[in-house]
Amino acid sequence: EETKQGFDPEQVEDALLQCCECPHVRVRGFMTMAPHYEDPEKARPVFSQLRELRDKLIFHGIAPDLSELSMGMTNDFEVAIEEGATMIRIGSAIFGDRYT
């Protein structure tokens, strides 16, 4: 979605290292939004890529406090949970479609 911004996976490590230089900033996790698919299983690679990136950064000691993964929405949250989501966004399931 053109209105959404973020980091490409290859930019994340440098961005985290810059954040570590800020004494009052502590990155606790990552957030991603998969494209909307009719089949939620198609979102799995997006979620697993973010989890694997987070796990790599923890393993190498770059960001040991990365405990949160915010990923998954109403249509794909089950897959996101299977891939390690600690936060999900299910507003449409609770409040209904925002475009109606």
Secondary structure, DSSP 8 states (H G I E B T S, - for coil): -TT-----HHHHHHHHHHHHTSTT----EEEE-----SSGGGGHHHHHHHHHHHHHHHHTTS-TT--EEEEEETTTHHHHHHTT-SEEE-HHHHH--TT-
